[in-house]
Amino acid sequence: MKRKLAFAALFLGCIALGAGCAFAGQTLEGDANVDQRNYPSTTPFIHPPFYNVRVTVEVDDDGVVTAVTDNGTGAAGSVQEGNEEFWENKNKPFFDAAVNGGLFDKFVGKTVDEIKEMDMSAGADAVSGATMVSAAAQEAVVNALEGKAGKTFLDVEGPALTVESMEENTVTLASSLPEDFELELLDIRWSVYNDEIVPEDSYTAEIADGKLSITFEDITSLKPGYYYVNVLDASGKYRSPAFEGGPGASQAPYFVIDSGLGSEDIAFDGTAVTLASGSIADYLKNIEHVQILAAGAEEAVEQAPIGHHGTAGDFIALDENGTLNADGVVKARDGSESALFEDGTEYTVTIDAFGYPELAFEYSK
C-alpha cells in the first residue's frame, strides 16, 4: 500500500513537471475486476466471473512499459471467497488463453495514455473470446501506472438495500452497504429482465442517513412486479451489488409493486395461466421460478427466466401467452435432453411471480 501511495505522489509530480519526468525504472502493481465490465449497460447485467486480474508492470525512465506479468490472479483476494473452484474450472482456462495469446505483451512499449486509448473489444488489440479479461488487464495496467486500486468485493448477504417502508408514494430502502460506499442511484428498472427503465422524471430520490427514499409522482401508475434499484459506488472503490443468485436472492436491491390480485384471481385452465384482470405479459415478465415436481420425486425441476448467475436462462416452462409447454425438452450442459413432462406422470406445478399470488396446480400430460 505504501508503494502505491508513494507512486501516486510521484505520478502527480510527473504531471506537474511534464513529459520529461523520469519513472526511474519503477516496478508497480495493479488490479482490476473482470466482472461488471459493461455495467450498467448490459441487460440483464452480467456480473460473473468474480475475480480481479492482478499484474506487475515495469516501466523505464520515460514511463514506457517494458514488461507486464501476472501477479497472483486467482489467488486469495483476487477471487471472491467461495468461488475458488469456479475460478479454477471455468475462469482460469479463459484467463490462461488470453495471457498465452499475448495479452500482456500488447501493453509493452506504450505509455499510460497510449494504453488508455487501446480498444480491447475489437480489432488488433482484442483477444478472441476473452474481451472481458482483456479490458480488465488494460485497466489493471493503467491502475498500476496511476497508483489506483481496483474495485473490491462487496461483503453483503442478500439485497444491499432492503425495503424499510412503502408509504403513500414513497419507497424507503435501508442500506447494509459499507459506510464508505458512496451511494448513487442510476435508474430503476422493471421486470426480472431489467429491460424497462422507469422514466426519470416520474420520481425523485433522496439519499441520507444510510437510506434511499424514492418518491414517485403516482406510485399507483407503476405496473405490478419486480423493480430493480440500480445503484453504484460513485467513488469507484466497490463493485456494484451483484446479481449472483438471481432476482430476489442476490445483492441487487429491489422493491415489489403488488398486483392486488387474490389467489382466486389466478388459475390454470388446463392449458395456460389465466388472470382475472391485468396483463398476462406483465405477469410472465415477473416470474421468479416455476417448480415442476413429479409424483414420488424428492426434488422439483426448477425453471427460471433469470438463472443463478444473473443472466437470462433457457426458460421453456411457459410461452409468451402463458401456455404450459407440455412438449418442452430441457437441454443440459452436457448435451443430454430430458422431457419437461413425461406421459402419464402426475406433476405438481408451482409458479412464483413477483407481485402476484403463488399459483399451484396438478398436471398430467
Secondary structure, 3 states (H helix, E strand, C coil): CHHHHHHHHHHHHHHHHCCCCCCCCCEEEEEEECCCCCCCCCCCCCCCCCEEEEEEEEECCCCCEEEEEECCCCCECCECCCCHHHHHHHHHHHHHHHHHCCCHHHHCCCCHHHHHCCCCCCHHHCCCCCHHHHHHHHHHHHHHHHCCCCCECCCCCCCCEEEEEEECCEEEEEECCCCCCCEEEEEEEECCCCCEECCHHHEEEEEECCEEEEEECCHHHCCCEEEEEEEEECCCCECCCCCCCCCCCCCCCEEEECCCCCHHHEEECCCEEEECCCCHHHHHCCEEEEEEEECCCCCCEEECCECCCCCECCCCCECCCCEECCCCEEECCCCCEEECCCCCCEEEEEEEECCCCCEEEEEEC
